[in-house]
Amino acid sequence: MTRHRISILLFLLPVLIIINPLISADQLLDIKLRTALYSTGEIKHTFWKKGSPTLIPDIPHKKTILQELADLKPTMSVEVMTRYETGLGNLHSERGLLSLYNTLRSISTMEGIEYFSASRNRMRTLFRESYVVDSPEGKQQLPDPLVDHMPAYSKIYIYQHDLTFGRNINSVEYFAYDDHLIMKTRNLTPMRYFFIPMVKAGNIINYFIFIPQEKDLLIYGLSSVHSLTFFGLEKRKEASFYNRIKAISSWLLATLPSQVSAGQSVTNQ
């Protein structure tokens, strides 16, 4: 009987390892970037028409991101890699990843979040309204699409009233892996700045990659745009993109504890 139990445990052990692996920063970044990240907590890079990203983690989706950037031909991109201590325990467990995934799908909680406005030099509301809609036409408001199990891929549509760029519909795509999550957004409507048409539909791509570590959470943010160039405003636009990436990261960290608690409550029932 004992020998039979040992055989079962030896059979299950590889399965358990496959379900909840932990991908470390050593596997994601070269030593120079890794050293900078762990000494400062954040590394940032801006690139223009002829530039290319340098901070994308070494994950399977990296080639797809690079190809999408090549197709977009962005006039400006900002990428940020940040290391956060969440104090929430094992986020790379199955339950931890699900809490993180549902936080990313809590679109309505983005309503009222703030960012630092580079043009106004003060904190300002980013989204006056934010919710899920039924289609790219955005005819019907839907509740946040929280789930009990993560699909490998999912796509939703959201409406957001951005106080700078107006009312817009975006697509949001989610990619779930065993050790990290990806959220990609793309504008489906043209975006205006002070009534000036700045960005055509489909010409802003945002990527967020969330990688739980033993005690930390690594967040990679990329915002790329193909737009008109207005000399004198480029530096301000660069700061604005950076501040928006930081605002989304802050929103996630502020909303995540409630999802972790909700997941624990369901598990304990």
ChimeraX attribute file (.defattr): number of C-alpha atoms within 10 A of each C-alpha:
attribute: neighborCount
match mode: 1-to-1
recipient: residues
	/A:1	6
	/A:2	6
	/A:3	8
	/A:4	8
	/A:5	10
	/A:6	11
	/A:7	11
	/A:8	10
	/A:9	11
	/A:10	10
	/A:11	11
	/A:12	11
	/A:13	10
	/A:14	10
	/A:15	10
	/A:16	10
	/A:17	10
	/A:18	11
	/A:19	12
	/A:20	16
	/A:21	14
	/A:22	18
	/A:23	17
	/A:24	14
	/A:25	19
	/A:26	12
	/A:27	12
	/A:28	16
	/A:29	18
	/A:30	13
	/A:31	12
	/A:32	8
	/A:33	18
	/A:34	17
	/A:35	13
	/A:36	12
	/A:37	19
	/A:38	13
	/A:39	10
	/A:40	10
	/A:41	15
	/A:42	18
	/A:43	18
	/A:44	16
	/A:45	15
	/A:46	20
	/A:47	17
	/A:48	16
	/A:49	11
	/A:50	9
	/A:51	12
	/A:52	16
	/A:53	16
	/A:54	14
	/A:55	19
	/A:56	21
	/A:57	19
	/A:58	14
	/A:59	13
	/A:60	9
	/A:61	13
	/A:62	12
	/A:63	12
	/A:64	10
	/A:65	17
	/A:66	14
	/A:67	11
	/A:68	13
	/A:69	18
	/A:70	11
	/A:71	9
	/A:72	16
	/A:73	17
	/A:74	23
	/A:75	17
	/A:76	22
	/A:77	26
	/A:78	23
	/A:79	24
	/A:80	21
	/A:81	21
	/A:82	18
	/A:83	19
	/A:84	16
	/A:85	14
	/A:86	16
	/A:87	11
	/A:88	14
	/A:89	15
	/A:90	16
	/A:91	25
	/A:92	24
	/A:93	17
	/A:94	16
	/A:95	18
	/A:96	19
	/A:97	25
	/A:98	23
	/A:99	27
	/A:100	23
	/A:101	25
	/A:102	22
	/A:103	23
	/A:104	25
	/A:105	21
	/A:106	20
	/A:107	20
	/A:108	17
	/A:109	18
	/A:110	21
	/A:111	18
	/A:112	14
	/A:113	17
	/A:114	20
	/A:115	21
	/A:116	19
	/A:117	19
	/A:118	18
	/A:119	11
	/A:120	8
	/A:121	8
	/A:122	10
	/A:123	11
	/A:124	16
	/A:125	15
	/A:126	23
	/A:127	21
	/A:128	16
	/A:129	18
	/A:130	23
	/A:131	22
	/A:132	25
	/A:133	22
	/A:134	15
	/A:135	16
	/A:136	15
	/A:137	13
	/A:138	17
	/A:139	10
	/A:140	10
	/A:141	15
	/A:142	14
	/A:143	13
	/A:144	18
	/A:145	12
	/A:146	16
	/A:147	12
	/A:148	11
	/A:149	11
	/A:150	18
	/A:151	11
	/A:152	11
	/A:153	11
	/A:154	12
	/A:155	12
	/A:156	17
	/A:157	23
	/A:158	26
	/A:159	26
	/A:160	23
	/A:161	17
	/A:162	17
	/A:163	14
	/A:164	16
	/A:165	20
	/A:166	16
	/A:167	18
	/A:168	19
	/A:169	25
	/A:170	25
	/A:171	20
	/A:172	20
	/A:173	16
	/A:174	21
	/A:175	18
	/A:176	17
	/A:177	16
	/A:178	16
	/A:179	21
	/A:180	22
	/A:181	21
	/A:182	20
	/A:183	20
	/A:184	20
	/A:185	21
	/A:186	20
	/A:187	21
	/A:188	19
	/A:189	17
	/A:190	18
	/A:191	24
	/A:192	16
	/A:193	12
	/A:194	9
	/A:195	10
	/A:196	9
	/A:197	13
	/A:198	18
	/A:199	19
	/A:200	17
	/A:201	14
	/A:202	18
	/A:203	20
	/A:204	22
	/A:205	22
	/A:206	20
	/A:207	20
	/A:208	23
	/A:209	20
	/A:210	19
	/A:211	25
	/A:212	27
	/A:213	21
	/A:214	13
	/A:215	14
	/A:216	18
	/A:217	20
	/A:218	22
	/A:219	22
	/A:220	24
	/A:221	26
	/A:222	25
	/A:223	24
	/A:224	24
	/A:225	23
	/A:226	20
	/A:227	17
	/A:228	11
	/A:229	11
	/A:230	9
	/A:231	7
	/A:232	8
	/A:233	10
	/A:234	14
	/A:235	10
	/A:236	12
	/A:237	17
	/A:238	17
	/A:239	16
	/A:240	18
	/A:241	23
	/A:242	23
	/A:243	17
	/A:244	18
	/A:245	23
	/A:246	18
	/A:247	18
	/A:248	19
	/A:249	18
	/A:250	15
	/A:251	18
	/A:252	17
	/A:253	17
	/A:254	13
	/A:255	18
	/A:256	22
	/A:257	17
	/A:258	13
	/A:259	18
	/A:260	21
	/A:261	13
	/A:262	13
	/A:263	17
	/A:264	14
	/A:265	10
	/A:266	9
	/A:267	9
	/A:268	7
	/A:269	5
